[in-house]
C-alpha cells in the first residue's frame, strides 16, 4: 500500500533543527506541488520544549522524548540533529533497526563511527542521507556520489570550515592577531565558546574523512588524517605571504596517486591568482579533480541555520521520492563499493613546497649555515627574504623551498632550531600551487 504522505520526525531542535522545521512548515505547499505528494513534519524531540525558537508549531509536535518519536510507527524519516557521538549513534541505529530512513548533519559521528552505521544500514535496506555533514549549502555529496560517477577522482581539496576562514580573513584584511579575530568570530556567532574543533582543524578533518571515503572508496580514515590548525598563524606570516604573492587558508587536501591517498588538514599558502584564494569570510569552496572533468570549483555558504537546513531538506526530499517510487537503495550508501588495496600515505612521505620563517641573530654567515643544513637534508631553496638589520638581535629570515619531503623538512628544522643563533621555533607553512603551473 502506497503512502499518501511521507512523515518526518526531527531529533534535536537547535539552530539547524529549527531551520529544518521552518522550511518544512513554511514551504509545505510548495514542496507538495513540486513533489506531487506531501512531506509532513510529524514530530520533534528535544530536551528543551519551552524555549521560543520563533516558530509556530502545530499542537503536540514538540516532545522531550526521542524514544517516543523513534517508536512512532507513522514516522518514515528520522532526522538526527543533536550532534556529537552519543546518544546520536544510538538514536540513528535504533531508527534504522525499526526500518526508518535517516538524515543527519553529524560529520563527527560519520567520520568516527561511519563504518558501523553504514554496514548496519545495508543490512536493513534503508537509506541514510548526509549532505549537510559537509560544506553546508554546497551539494558536494550529491556531486561526488552521483554527478561525477563517470570520473576517477584524483584530488579533492578546499576550504570547508567557515569559522577558520573567517578568522584568517579578518587577520589578513585588518592585520589583527589570532586571538582578536577569534573573539570577534565568537561575538558574531561564527565560533563556539569552545572553538577547538574549528581552529585546530578537527572539524575540517571530520569532513575530509567523509569526502575521501566518497571519492576514493576507502574506509573512514579520520584517525589517519594529519591535522594542524590555525592557532600558530601570525600577522607577520600573513604579511610575508602577501609580499610573496600568496594568501593563507586552512585547507583540507585529499590526493590519490600510486595506490596511496594522502589526507591532510593544515594552513596552506595559495597563490593570490588562484580562484580559491579569493574565498573569504564564512564561505566554503571545494575543488574536485577528475579524469573526465578536469578541475571544478564549488562555492557557497558552509554553515548557518538556513544553508545547513537546506541541505537537510534536500536529503529528506530525495529519500521521500525514493520511498514513493519504490527505489530505496538506488544509490549505495557511499556511492561505490569499498576498494581494497589503497593505502593512506604517511605524512612523512608527503611532498610539498614550504615557507620557512627563521628567527635568527643577525650575524655574518647565518644565512649560509641555515641554507647548508637545508641542503644537506635535500631541501632546495627557491627564494630568500631578509628585512631589516638589528645587530646581535633576532630578525625574521624567510625562505621558500622547492618541493621537498616532509620527513626531510622535520629533520632539518629540528637541527636548525638547536642552533644558538636561532632564538625561536621556526614557523613553516606548506605551499600548494604555482611552481608546477
C-alpha positions in Angstrom: 0.0 0.0 0.0 1.5 3.3 -1.1 1.7 6.1 1.5 -0.3 9.2 0.7 2.2 11.4 2.7 5.8 11.0 3.9 6.1 11.8 7.6 9.3 13.3 9.2 10.5 13.3 12.8 13.3 15.5 14.0 15.6 14.8 17.0 17.3 18.0 18.1 15.6 21.4 18.0 18.7 23.7 18.0 19.7 26.1 15.3 19.7 23.6 12.4 16.7 21.7 13.7 14.7 24.9 13.9 15.8 25.7 10.4 14.6 22.4 9.0 11.2 22.7 10.8 10.8 26.2 9.5 11.4 25.1 5.9 9.1 22.0 6.2 6.3 24.2 7.6 6.7 27.3 5.6 7.2 25.6 2.3 4.8 22.7 2.8 2.5 23.6 -0.1 5.4 24.4 -2.4 7.1 21.1 -1.6 3.8 19.2 -2.2 3.4 21.0 -5.6 6.9 20.1 -6.7 6.9 16.5 -5.4 3.3 15.6 -6.1 2.7 14.4 -2.5 3.0 16.0 0.9 6.0 15.8 3.3 4.6 16.2 6.8 6.5 17.3 9.9 5.1 14.7 12.4 7.2 15.2 15.4 10.2 17.0 17.1 12.1 15.7 20.1 14.3 17.9 22.2 15.1 18.1 25.9 14.2 21.8 26.0 10.5 22.1 25.0 9.9 25.6 26.4 12.5 27.8 24.7 11.0 30.0 22.0 12.6 29.3 18.6 10.4 31.8 16.8 8.4 29.1 15.0 4.7 28.4 15.4 4.4 24.6 15.7 1.2 22.5 15.4 0.0 21.3 18.8 1.6 18.2 20.2 4.5 18.2 17.7 7.3 19.1 20.2 8.1 16.5 22.8 11.0 15.8 25.2 11.3 12.0 24.5 13.4 10.9 21.5 12.4 7.3 22.1 8.7 8.1 21.7 9.5 9.6 18.4 11.6 6.6 17.3 8.7 4.3 18.3 6.1 6.2 16.4 5.2 3.8 13.6 3.9 6.6 11.4 7.2 8.3 11.0 9.1 7.3 7.9 12.2 9.5 8.1 14.1 10.4 11.3 16.4 13.5 11.1 19.2 13.4 13.7 20.5 16.9 14.5 21.7 16.7 18.1 25.4 16.3 17.1 28.2 14.5 19.0 28.7 10.8 19.1 26.5 9.6 21.9 23.5 9.3 22.1 23.3 10.3 18.4 24.7 7.0 17.2 22.3 5.0 19.3 19.3 7.1 18.0 20.4 6.5 14.4 20.9 2.8 14.9 17.6 2.4 16.6 15.8 4.3 13.8 17.5 2.1 11.2 16.6 -1.0 13.2 13.0 0.0 13.1 13.1 0.3 9.3 13.1 4.1 9.3 15.3 6.1 7.0 17.7 8.6 8.5 19.0 12.0 7.6 21.9 13.5 9.6 24.3 16.5 9.6 26.6 14.8 12.1 30.1 14.9 10.4 31.9 13.9 13.7 29.7 10.8 14.1 30.1 9.7 10.5 33.9 10.4 10.4 34.5 8.3 13.5 31.6 5.7 13.6 30.5 5.8 9.9 31.6 2.2 9.1 29.4 0.7 11.8 26.4 2.8 10.8 26.7 2.2 7.0 27.2 -1.6 7.5 24.1 -1.7 9.6 22.2 0.4 7.1 23.0 -2.1 4.3 21.5 -5.0 6.3 18.3 -3.2 7.0 17.8 -2.0 3.4 17.1 1.6 4.4 18.7 4.9 3.5 20.9 7.4 5.2 21.3 11.0 3.9 24.2 13.1 5.0 24.5 16.0 2.5 24.5 18.6 5.4 27.5 16.9 7.0 30.0 18.6 4.6 30.1 22.2 3.3 26.6 23.3 4.3 24.7 24.5 1.3 27.2 23.1 -1.3 25.7 19.8 -2.6 29.1 18.2 -2.7 27.9 14.7 -1.5 25.4 14.5 -4.4 28.0 15.9 -6.8 30.7 13.3 -5.9 28.4 10.4 -5.4 26.1 10.9 -8.4 27.1 13.7 -10.9 30.8 12.7 -11.1 30.2 8.9 -11.1 31.9 8.6 -14.5 35.2 10.0 -13.1 38.1 8.6 -11.4 38.6 11.3 -8.8 42.2 12.3 -8.4 42.0 15.0 -5.8 39.5 16.8 -3.5 40.7 19.9 -1.6 39.3 23.1 -0.3 38.1 25.4 2.5 35.4 23.5 4.4 35.4 25.3 7.8 33.8 28.8 7.7 35.0 29.7 11.2 38.7 29.4 10.5 38.2 31.0 7.1 36.5 34.0 8.8 39.4 34.3 11.3 42.1 34.1 8.6 40.2 36.7 6.5 40.0 39.0 9.5 43.7 38.6 10.2 44.6 39.3 6.6 42.4 42.3 5.9 42.7 44.0 9.3 46.2 42.9 10.4 44.9 41.7 13.8 46.2 38.9 16.0 44.5 35.4 16.0 43.1 36.0 19.5 41.3 39.2 18.5 39.9 37.7 15.3 38.6 34.7 17.3 36.9 37.0 19.8 35.1 38.7 17.0 34.1 35.4 15.4 32.6 34.3 18.8 30.8 37.6 19.2 29.2 37.2 15.8 28.2 33.6 16.5 30.6 32.2 13.9 32.7 30.4 16.5 31.6 28.4 19.6 32.5 29.3 23.1 34.9 26.4 22.9 36.3 26.8 19.3 38.8 23.9 19.5 37.2 21.7 16.8 37.2 24.7 14.3 40.6 26.4 15.0 42.5 23.1 15.5 41.3 21.7 12.2 39.3 18.8 13.7 36.0 19.8 12.2 37.7 20.1 8.8 39.3 16.6 9.3 35.9 15.1 10.1 34.5 16.5 6.8 37.6 15.4 4.8 37.2 11.8 6.1 33.7 11.7 4.6 34.8 13.3 1.3 37.8 10.9 1.0 35.6 7.8 1.5 33.1 9.0 -1.1 35.9 10.0 -3.6 38.3 7.1 -3.3 36.3 4.1 -1.9 38.4 4.0 1.2 37.2 3.3 4.8 36.5 6.3 7.0 40.0 7.3 8.0 39.7 10.3 10.4 42.4 9.0 12.7 44.9 8.8 9.9 44.4 12.4 8.7 47.3 14.7 9.5 45.6 17.6 11.3 47.0 21.0 12.1 45.0 24.2 13.0 45.5 27.9 12.6 46.4 28.9 16.1 50.1 29.5 15.3 49.5 31.7 12.2 50.6 35.3 12.9 50.1 38.6 11.1 53.8 38.5 10.4 53.5 35.3 8.4 50.4 36.7 6.6 52.3 39.8 5.6 55.2 37.8 4.3 52.9 35.5 2.4 51.2 38.6 0.8 54.6 40.1 -0.2 55.4 36.8 -1.9 52.0 36.7 -3.8 50.2 34.2 -1.5 47.3 34.0 0.9 47.0 31.6 3.8 43.9 29.3 4.1 43.1 26.3 6.2 42.9 23.6 3.5 41.6 20.1 3.5 43.6 18.1 1.0 43.0 14.5 -0.4 45.1 13.3 -3.3 45.4 9.9 -4.9 48.5 8.6 -6.7 50.5 5.4 -6.8 47.9 3.3 -5.0 48.1 5.7 -2.0 45.9 8.6 -0.7 47.3 11.5 1.2 44.9 13.0 3.7 45.9 16.3 5.4 44.5 19.4 7.0 46.7 22.4 7.7 47.3 26.1 6.9 48.3 26.4 3.3 49.8 29.2 1.2 48.0 29.6 -2.1 48.8 31.9 -5.0 46.7 35.0 -4.9 45.7 34.4 -8.5 44.2 31.0 -7.7 40.4 31.3 -7.5 40.1 29.6 -4.2 42.3 32.3 -2.6 39.5 34.8 -3.0 37.1 32.7 -0.9 36.8 34.8 2.2 34.7 35.1 5.4 32.5 32.2 6.3 32.2 30.8 2.8 33.4 27.4 1.7 34.9 26.2 -1.6 35.8 22.8 -2.8 37.9 21.7 -5.8 37.3 18.3 -7.3 39.7 17.0 -9.9 38.6 14.0 -12.1 40.0 12.3 -15.2 37.0 13.3 -17.3 36.0 16.7 -15.9 39.5 18.2 -15.2 39.1 20.6 -12.3 35.9 22.1 -10.9 35.2 24.5 -8.1 32.1 24.5 -5.9 31.4 27.5 -3.7 28.8 28.6 -1.2 27.8 29.1 2.4 29.3 26.4 4.6 27.3 26.9 7.8 24.4 28.6 9.5 20.7 27.7 10.0 19.3 28.2 6.5 22.2 26.8 4.4 22.6 23.7 6.5 18.8 23.2 6.8 18.5 23.5 3.1 20.9 20.6 2.7 19.0 18.5 5.3 15.7 19.1 3.5 17.3 18.1 0.2 18.1 14.7 1.7 14.6 14.4 3.2 13.1 15.1 -0.3 15.4 12.6 -2.0 14.5 9.9 0.5 10.8 10.7 0.2 11.0 10.4 -3.6 12.7 7.0 -3.3 10.1 5.8 -0.8 7.2 6.8 -3.1 8.8 5.4 -6.2 9.9 2.1 -4.5 13.5 2.8 -5.3 15.1 2.6 -1.8 18.7 1.6 -2.2 19.0 3.3 -5.6 22.4 4.6 -4.5 24.8 2.7 -2.3 25.5 4.4 1.0 28.8 5.9 -0.1 28.1 5.7 -3.8 30.6 2.9 -4.5 31.9 -0.3 -3.0 35.0 -0.1 -0.8 38.1 -0.5 -2.9 40.8 -2.7 -1.4 44.5 -2.2 -1.6 44.5 1.6 -1.3 46.8 2.8 1.5 46.9 6.1 3.4 50.2 7.8 2.7 52.3 8.6 5.8 52.6 12.3 6.3 56.4 12.0 6.5 56.4 10.8 2.8 54.2 13.7 1.5 55.9 16.1 -1.0 55.2 19.8 -0.8 56.8 23.2 -1.1 57.4 25.1 2.1 57.6 28.6 3.5 60.1 28.9 6.4 60.4 31.9 8.8 63.5 31.6 11.0 64.2 34.0 14.0 67.9 34.3 13.6 70.5 36.5 15.2 71.9 39.0 12.6 75.4 37.8 12.3 77.6 37.1 9.2 77.3 33.5 7.9 73.9 32.7 9.4 72.2 32.5 6.1 74.7 30.1 4.6 74.6 28.0 7.8 70.9 27.6 7.7 70.9 27.0 3.9 73.6 24.4 4.4 71.5 22.4 6.8 68.6 22.6 4.4 70.7 21.5 1.5 72.2 18.6 3.5 68.6 17.4 4.1 67.7 17.5 0.4 65.8 20.8 0.6 66.4 23.3 -2.2 65.8 27.0 -1.7 63.7 28.9 -4.2 63.9 32.4 -2.7 65.0 34.3 0.4 63.8 37.5 2.2 65.6 39.2 5.0 64.2 42.5 6.1 65.9 45.0 8.5 69.1 44.7 10.4 69.4 44.6 14.2 72.9 43.9 15.3 73.1 41.0 17.8 69.2 40.7 17.8 66.9 38.2 16.1 65.4 39.2 12.8 63.0 37.3 10.6 64.7 35.3 7.8 62.2 33.9 5.3 62.9 31.2 2.7 60.7 29.5 0.2 61.7 25.9 -0.9 61.2 23.9 -3.9 59.3 20.6 -3.5 60.7 18.6 -0.5 59.7 15.6 1.5 58.0 16.2 4.9 60.4 13.9 6.8 63.4 15.9 5.4 61.8 19.2 6.5 61.2 17.9 10.0 64.8 16.7 10.3 66.2 19.9 9.0 64.2 22.2 11.3 65.0 20.0 14.3 68.7 20.7 13.6 68.3 24.4 12.7 66.2 25.1 15.9 69.1 23.8 18.0 71.5 26.5 16.6 72.5 29.0 19.3 71.8 31.8 16.8 68.2 30.8 16.3 66.1 32.4 19.0 62.7 30.8 18.5 60.9 27.8 16.9 60.9 28.0 13.2 57.5 28.7 11.6 56.7 26.8 8.5 53.7 26.6 6.2 53.1 24.2 3.3 52.5 25.7 -0.2 50.2 24.5 -2.9 50.2 25.8 -6.5 52.3 27.8 -8.9 55.7 26.0 -9.2 54.4 23.3 -11.5 52.0 25.6 -13.3 
